[in-house]
Amino acid sequence: MRSTNRIALPVVVGLSLAPLAAHALESDRKEPLEVQADATDGTLGDGITTLTGQVEIHQGTLLIKAEQAEVEKLDGKVRKVTLRGDAAYLEQEIEEQGLVKAWADRIEYHVGSGMVVFSGDAEVRHPQYEIRGDLLRYDLNVQHFQGHGGEEGGGRIQIRLDPEVVPQAVEDASPATSDAPGDGDAAED
């Protein structure tokens, strides 16, 4: 890592990627967006800012890594964020579910509509499922995936769903009687 050449841009001026996951940790939305890259070109006002070289974006539990990122702002608000590179990476904690991880050659997040488009060898790993394809569209508003496969995987979407894990029934447990030391001793003083 070339930290001596890195540009650290603590950007809090309206760049908000918090809705990247429909049930992301509520606390993430209140965190500042911290951006680091080897170089930047553009404006932090309206227009397009290009970040290149080991781009890292942090906001609470959200972590994004890419070789290049473009942030497009209009009327003082982030309109779209496009991440590119050999397997651009995104991860974020989802409330009560765990960590969601996603990889693609290109990740495009349309902030206003809540649509995330993963293209080029796309893969999303959720604690309850995995989905792979050449193009995956995810609507954050209704938690809906749409996509199609590419040449890899036979041109088909690949989905893996984990089975529901049923906890062992309470009836299987023995009655609440125990001869363990210390049981009932607390009442005696």
Buried (B, 14 or more C-beta within 10 A) or exposed (E): EEEEEBEEBEBEEEBBBBBBBBBBBEEBBEBEBBBBBBBBEBEBEEEBBBBBBBBBBBBBBBBBBBBBBBBBBEEEEBBBBBBBBEBBBBBBBBEEEEEBBBBBBBBBBBBEEBBBBBBBBBBBBBEEEBBBBBBBBBBBEEEEBEBEBBEEEEEEBEEEEEEEEEEEEEEEEEEEEEEEEEEEEEEEE
